[in-house]
Amino acid sequence: MGYYSTLEGAHSFKTWCRSQADIRQAFEQEFAGRPELKQIEDLGYELVIRENDGVHYIDIEASEYTQKHWYENELVRLIRKLLAPGGRTYLIFVGEDGEHWGYAITPESIQDIEHVYRVNGRLLDDWLAEADTKP
């Protein structure tokens, strides 16, 4: 099921890729046998390579600000394959209902990002419980 959300945070990361062909090849290797994923744009984004002072980056571009994400896990897996050695990046999504979720990505792993709410440095639940203990 798709879910409307927006992408927040890092929209660019360092890569080992030197051309769009490198990105396409990594995509094809990662998703061989997945007929619903014929091209990178099927993931919901374009991945565009750019070079700045000899360092290559991939910019994540969306055609729409808010869109349905059918393949966010696959997008994260592809980014993992495209990251420069030792590189790190993250993706944070905000759902149509305000829910936040995200992924911390390295070439070696993908980890969920935990969203913790605080009030003046205190956990929100602790802050709320404090009101119950005051007369």
FENJONOR-V413819 format. One record per helix or strand. SS is the DSSP state (A for helix, B for strand). FROM is the first residue (numbers start at 1). TO is the last residue. If there is no record, write none. Layout:
# FENJONOR-V413819
SS,FROM,TO / SS,FROM,TO
This chain:
# FENJONOR-V413819
B,4,8 / B,12,15 / A,20,30 / A,40,43 / B,46,52 / B,55,61 / B,67,68 / A,72,82 / B,83,83 / B,88,95 / B,100,106 / B,110,113 / B,118,119 / B,122,123 / A,124,133
